[in-house]
Each structure stands twice: as structure tokens, then as C-alpha cells.
Amino acid sequence: MGFFAMIASMLLGVFLIAFGISRRKQKGWPIILIVLGIVFILIAVYLGWPK
């Protein structure tokens, strides 16, 4: 179950970062999307870290 959560978190993070970068001309939302994407990537790294 943790493996699928890690993969889903990584993919969602990459998608949010890409979507935030593509909308960077607007104000506010792209920064929030990029930060959320980074948080999801960090969660995926934490879940993938050997324990």
C-alpha cells in the first residue's frame, strides 16, 4: 500500500509542478500549485526512504 501511495504522491507532485509552471503568468495560484507539488514530492521521497 505504501508503494502505491509513494507513486501516486510523486505523480501528483510532478503534475502540480508542471501545471503551476505552465500557468505562471497568472497571480497567486501557480505559486501555491508549485509549493503543493514540492510537498507531494517530499512526501514521496519520505515514503520511499529505506527504514
Buried (B, 14 or more C-beta within 10 A) or exposed (E): EEEEEBEBBBEBBBEBBEBBEEEEEEEEEBEEBBEBBBEBBEBBEEBEEEE
